Amino acid sequence: QLQLVESGGGLAQTGGSLRLSCEASGVNLRYYVIGWFRQAPGKEREVVSCISSDEIKYYSASVDGRFAISRVIGNNTVFLKMDNLKPDDTAVYYCRFVDGPNDYWGQGTQVTVSS
């Protein structure tokens, strides 16, 4: 059964750091573009960062220079290291990948940044 499970969220202070994990089962993530998205209360879900199968990385303007996406092929996990956190980073963070007509999302992990 294909499943994505995020973890690593929590409460951080402004300027602090968190590392999110997206662990997959039932699929080998190395062949896919994996994305991290977030949704803040009252706002639309937005892309934060993506990593391709050949390690090309994308960051949204709001997180570029503060967040870093990476993958560990051996344990089928994609990470999002978040540094210099800001209150505007408060959101539920999701990982996602698309395989043809199928769109897979994790359940999300809450990140709250206090000012």
MARTI-537676 format. One record per residue (C-alpha): residue number from 1; residue in one letter; x, z, y. Coordinates in Angstrom, 2 decimals, m for minus. Last residue first. Example, Ala and Ser with C-alpha at 12.3 -4.5 7.8 and 13.67 -1.06 7.14 Angstrom:
REM residues 2
@fipa:2, kolvo:S, x:13.67, z:7.14, y:m1.06
@fipa:1, kolvo:A, x:12.30, z:7.80, y:m4.50
This chain:
REM residues 115
@fipa:115, kolvo:S, x:7.30, z:17.35, y:35.54
@fipa:114, kolvo:S, x:6.20, z:17.51, y:31.91
@fipa:113, kolvo:V, x:6.60, z:14.58, y:29.55
@fipa:112, kolvo:T, x:4.11, z:14.29, y:26.70
@fipa:111, kolvo:V, x:4.71, z:11.95, y:23.79
@fipa:110, kolvo:Q, x:1.98, z:11.70, y:21.16
@fipa:109, kolvo:T, x:2.64, z:9.83, y:17.92
@fipa:108, kolvo:G, x:0.61, z:6.87, y:16.73
@fipa:107, kolvo:Q, x:m1.37, z:6.02, y:13.60
@fipa:106, kolvo:G, x:0.83, z:3.06, y:12.74
@fipa:105, kolvo:W, x:m0.25, z:m0.48, y:13.38
@fipa:104, kolvo:Y, x:m0.34, z:m3.62, y:11.23
@fipa:103, kolvo:D, x:m1.73, z:m6.97, y:12.31
@fipa:102, kolvo:N, x:m2.43, z:m9.41, y:9.49
@fipa:101, kolvo:P, x:m3.10, z:m13.09, y:10.23
@fipa:100, kolvo:G, x:0.54, z:m14.04, y:9.69
@fipa:99, kolvo:D, x:2.52, z:m10.83, y:9.31
@fipa:98, kolvo:V, x:2.39, z:m8.88, y:12.57
@fipa:97, kolvo:F, x:4.27, z:m5.69, y:13.25
@fipa:96, kolvo:R, x:3.43, z:m2.50, y:15.05
@fipa:95, kolvo:C, x:4.74, z:0.85, y:16.14
@fipa:94, kolvo:Y, x:2.62, z:3.16, y:18.23
@fipa:93, kolvo:Y, x:3.33, z:5.61, y:21.03
@fipa:92, kolvo:V, x:0.59, z:7.81, y:22.48
@fipa:91, kolvo:A, x:1.34, z:8.31, y:26.13
@fipa:90, kolvo:T, x:3.40, z:10.25, y:28.67
@fipa:89, kolvo:D, x:6.14, z:7.91, y:29.88
@fipa:88, kolvo:D, x:4.81, z:8.24, y:33.42
@fipa:87, kolvo:P, x:5.97, z:11.88, y:33.39
@fipa:86, kolvo:K, x:9.55, z:10.56, y:33.14
@fipa:85, kolvo:L, x:12.04, z:10.63, y:30.30
@fipa:84, kolvo:N, x:15.72, z:10.20, y:31.02
@fipa:83, kolvo:D, x:16.30, z:9.13, y:27.44
@fipa:82, kolvo:M, x:14.01, z:7.63, y:24.79
@fipa:81, kolvo:K, x:15.47, z:6.58, y:21.48
@fipa:80, kolvo:L, x:13.04, z:4.32, y:19.65
@fipa:79, kolvo:F, x:13.77, z:4.06, y:15.97
@fipa:78, kolvo:V, x:12.84, z:1.57, y:13.27
@fipa:77, kolvo:T, x:12.90, z:2.64, y:9.64
@fipa:76, kolvo:N, x:13.21, z:0.83, y:6.34
@fipa:75, kolvo:N, x:15.62, z:3.35, y:4.85
@fipa:74, kolvo:G, x:18.41, z:0.87, y:4.20
@fipa:73, kolvo:I, x:17.55, z:m1.39, y:7.09
@fipa:72, kolvo:V, x:18.10, z:1.19, y:9.77
@fipa:71, kolvo:R, x:16.61, z:m0.20, y:12.96
@fipa:70, kolvo:S, x:17.26, z:0.22, y:16.64
@fipa:69, kolvo:I, x:15.40, z:0.42, y:19.93
@fipa:68, kolvo:A, x:16.94, z:2.00, y:23.01
@fipa:67, kolvo:F, x:15.07, z:3.49, y:25.96
@fipa:66, kolvo:R, x:16.42, z:4.38, y:29.41
@fipa:65, kolvo:G, x:18.08, z:1.18, y:30.65
@fipa:64, kolvo:D, x:14.89, z:m0.83, y:30.39
@fipa:63, kolvo:V, x:11.90, z:1.53, y:30.23
@fipa:62, kolvo:S, x:9.64, z:0.31, y:33.05
@fipa:61, kolvo:A, x:10.92, z:m3.26, y:32.90
@fipa:60, kolvo:S, x:9.76, z:m3.63, y:29.34
@fipa:59, kolvo:Y, x:12.49, z:m3.83, y:26.76
@fipa:58, kolvo:Y, x:13.36, z:m6.61, y:24.34
@fipa:57, kolvo:K, x:15.91, z:m6.64, y:21.57
@fipa:56, kolvo:I, x:17.40, z:m9.41, y:19.45
@fipa:55, kolvo:E, x:18.52, z:m7.81, y:16.21
@fipa:54, kolvo:D, x:18.23, z:m10.84, y:13.93
@fipa:53, kolvo:S, x:14.92, z:m9.67, y:12.45
@fipa:52, kolvo:S, x:13.64, z:m9.07, y:15.95
@fipa:51, kolvo:I, x:13.42, z:m5.82, y:17.88
@fipa:50, kolvo:C, x:10.67, z:m4.98, y:20.32
@fipa:49, kolvo:S, x:10.18, z:m2.54, y:23.20
@fipa:48, kolvo:V, x:7.50, z:m0.95, y:25.35
@fipa:47, kolvo:V, x:4.44, z:m3.15, y:24.86
@fipa:46, kolvo:E, x:1.30, z:m1.93, y:26.57
@fipa:45, kolvo:R, x:m1.97, z:m0.38, y:25.48
@fipa:44, kolvo:E, x:m4.45, z:m0.34, y:28.32
@fipa:43, kolvo:K, x:m4.83, z:2.69, y:30.54
@fipa:42, kolvo:G, x:m7.32, z:5.54, y:30.83
@fipa:41, kolvo:P, x:m5.06, z:7.96, y:28.97
@fipa:40, kolvo:A, x:m1.67, z:6.38, y:28.27
@fipa:39, kolvo:Q, x:m1.19, z:3.83, y:25.53
@fipa:38, kolvo:R, x:2.18, z:2.93, y:24.13
@fipa:37, kolvo:F, x:3.68, z:0.10, y:22.14
@fipa:36, kolvo:W, x:6.79, z:m0.17, y:19.99
@fipa:35, kolvo:G, x:7.32, z:m3.51, y:18.34
@fipa:34, kolvo:I, x:8.83, z:m4.71, y:15.11
@fipa:33, kolvo:V, x:9.71, z:m8.37, y:14.65
@fipa:32, kolvo:Y, x:9.84, z:m8.89, y:10.93
@fipa:31, kolvo:Y, x:12.21, z:m9.62, y:8.06
@fipa:30, kolvo:R, x:14.04, z:m6.29, y:8.13
@fipa:29, kolvo:L, x:10.78, z:m4.38, y:7.92
@fipa:28, kolvo:N, x:10.55, z:m4.62, y:4.14
@fipa:27, kolvo:V, x:6.96, z:m3.82, y:3.28
@fipa:26, kolvo:G, x:5.04, z:m1.35, y:1.14
@fipa:25, kolvo:S, x:6.26, z:1.63, y:3.08
@fipa:24, kolvo:A, x:7.42, z:1.66, y:6.65
@fipa:23, kolvo:E, x:8.93, z:4.39, y:8.76
@fipa:22, kolvo:C, x:8.60, z:4.30, y:12.52
@fipa:21, kolvo:S, x:10.75, z:6.96, y:14.16
@fipa:20, kolvo:L, x:10.68, z:8.27, y:17.72
@fipa:19, kolvo:R, x:13.66, z:9.88, y:19.36
@fipa:18, kolvo:L, x:13.10, z:12.18, y:22.32
@fipa:17, kolvo:S, x:15.07, z:12.87, y:25.46
@fipa:16, kolvo:G, x:14.86, z:14.92, y:28.63
@fipa:15, kolvo:G, x:14.98, z:13.90, y:32.27
@fipa:14, kolvo:T, x:11.50, z:15.20, y:32.94
@fipa:13, kolvo:Q, x:10.75, z:17.80, y:30.30
@fipa:12, kolvo:A, x:9.78, z:16.96, y:26.76
@fipa:11, kolvo:L, x:6.76, z:17.67, y:24.56
@fipa:10, kolvo:G, x:6.33, z:15.96, y:21.25
@fipa:9, kolvo:G, x:6.82, z:12.72, y:19.42
@fipa:8, kolvo:G, x:9.22, z:12.32, y:16.56
@fipa:7, kolvo:S, x:7.02, z:10.59, y:14.03
@fipa:6, kolvo:E, x:5.41, z:7.23, y:13.38
@fipa:5, kolvo:V, x:4.11, z:6.15, y:10.00
@fipa:4, kolvo:L, x:3.57, z:2.52, y:9.07
@fipa:3, kolvo:Q, x:1.79, z:1.76, y:5.81
@fipa:2, kolvo:L, x:1.45, z:m1.07, y:3.34
@fipa:1, kolvo:Q, x:0.00, z:0.00, y:0.00
